[in-house]
């Protein structure tokens, strides 16, 4: 099983809400990740994506990037969301697709801190687009801890 499948399974089995909302990692590579969710289980009373669902998708996008990038570096980290700020710019009227990336220099600093201190912080900007325009922007900070080997 490769790292993306391990993360998909972890999210599905350890966070039941994400399974109900249909949230899954669809793409990962080159320090970039895409997380998707169908609109139907995430609808609000206006027939658009529920703000809470958009937040969850965005938060899991950054979490997935931090987790997968450290796994690719040979670690089995524990990653938590430390803080986040979200801006809702326009309604999302179709399936939810969130993406984020981190540049190599930022990742190298994150990885160096993780190796030296056993924990590190990573801040990312996550975007959700609708009809070619950014509909949601989430800026989130994650803290990764190095799990002790058993």
C-alpha positions in Angstrom: 0.0 0.0 0.0 1.5 3.4 -0.9 1.4 6.5 1.2 -1.7 8.1 -0.4 -3.7 4.9 0.2 -2.5 4.8 3.9 -3.7 8.4 4.4 -7.0 7.7 2.7 -7.5 4.7 4.9 -6.5 6.7 8.1 -9.0 9.4 7.2 -11.8 7.0 6.4 -11.3 4.8 9.5 -10.2 7.3 12.1 -12.4 10.3 11.3 -15.9 9.0 10.8 -17.3 12.4 9.8 -15.0 12.6 6.8 -16.4 9.2 5.6 -19.9 10.5 5.9 -19.1 13.7 4.0 -17.2 11.7 1.3 -13.9 13.5 1.8 -10.9 11.8 0.2 -7.4 12.7 -1.1 -7.6 12.5 -4.9 -4.1 13.7 -5.9 -0.7 14.0 -4.3 2.8 14.7 -5.7 5.5 17.3 -5.9 4.5 18.8 -2.6 0.9 19.4 -3.9 -2.3 17.8 -2.8 -5.9 17.8 -3.9 -8.8 16.7 -1.7 -12.4 16.2 -3.0 -15.9 15.7 -1.7 -19.2 15.3 -3.5 -21.7 18.2 -3.1 -24.8 16.0 -2.3 -23.9 15.1 1.4 -22.5 18.6 1.9 -25.5 20.7 0.9 -26.8 23.5 3.0 -30.4 25.0 3.0 -29.5 27.1 0.0 -28.5 24.2 -2.2 -24.8 25.1 -2.1 -21.9 23.6 -0.2 -22.2 23.9 3.6 -19.6 26.2 5.1 -18.6 23.6 7.7 -18.0 21.0 5.0 -15.9 23.5 3.0 -13.9 24.1 6.2 -13.4 20.4 6.8 -12.3 19.8 3.2 -9.8 22.7 3.4 -8.5 21.6 6.8 -8.0 18.0 5.6 -6.2 19.3 2.5 -3.5 21.0 4.4 -3.3 18.1 6.9 -2.9 15.6 4.1 -0.1 17.6 2.6 1.8 17.8 5.9 1.3 14.1 6.6 2.1 12.8 3.1 5.2 14.9 2.7 6.6 13.7 6.0 5.7 10.1 5.1 7.6 10.5 1.8 10.6 11.6 3.8 10.5 8.4 5.8 8.5 9.3 8.9 5.2 8.2 10.4 4.1 11.6 11.9 1.2 12.7 14.0 -0.2 15.9 12.5 -2.7 18.2 14.1 -4.4 21.4 13.0 -3.2 24.2 15.3 -5.1 27.2 13.9 -6.9 28.2 10.8 -8.7 31.2 9.2 -11.2 30.8 6.5 -12.7 33.3 4.1 -15.8 32.4 2.1 -15.9 34.5 -1.0 -18.7 32.9 -3.0 -21.0 29.9 -2.9 -19.7 26.5 -4.1 -22.4 24.9 -6.4 -20.7 21.7 -7.5 -18.5 19.0 -6.0 -15.8 20.4 -3.7 -12.2 20.3 -4.8 -9.5 21.8 -2.6 -5.9 22.2 -3.4 -2.7 23.3 -1.7 1.0 23.1 -2.2 4.2 24.1 -0.5 7.4 25.3 -2.2 10.6 23.2 -1.7 12.4 25.8 0.5 9.4 25.9 2.9 9.2 22.2 3.0 13.0 21.8 3.6 12.7 24.1 6.6 9.7 22.2 7.9 11.5 18.9 7.5 14.7 20.2 9.1 12.8 21.4 12.1 11.0 18.1 12.3 14.3 16.1 12.2 16.0 18.3 14.7 13.3 19.0 17.2 10.8 16.1 16.7 8.1 18.6 15.8 7.6 21.3 13.3 5.0 23.8 12.1 3.8 24.2 8.5 1.5 27.0 7.3 -0.4 26.5 4.0 -3.0 28.3 1.9 -5.8 26.1 0.7 -8.0 27.1 -2.2 -11.4 25.9 -3.3 -12.5 27.1 -6.7 -16.0 27.3 -8.3 -16.5 28.1 -11.9 -12.9 29.2 -12.3 -12.9 31.7 -9.4 -11.6 31.2 -5.8 -14.6 30.6 -3.6 -12.9 29.7 -0.4 -9.4 30.4 1.0 -8.2 28.7 4.2 -4.9 29.6 5.8 -4.0 26.9 8.2 -1.1 26.0 10.5 -0.3 22.4 11.3 2.0 20.9 13.9 3.7 17.6 13.1 5.1 15.4 15.9 7.5 12.6 15.4 5.8 9.4 16.7 8.1 7.4 18.9 9.0 4.0 17.3 7.5 1.0 19.2 
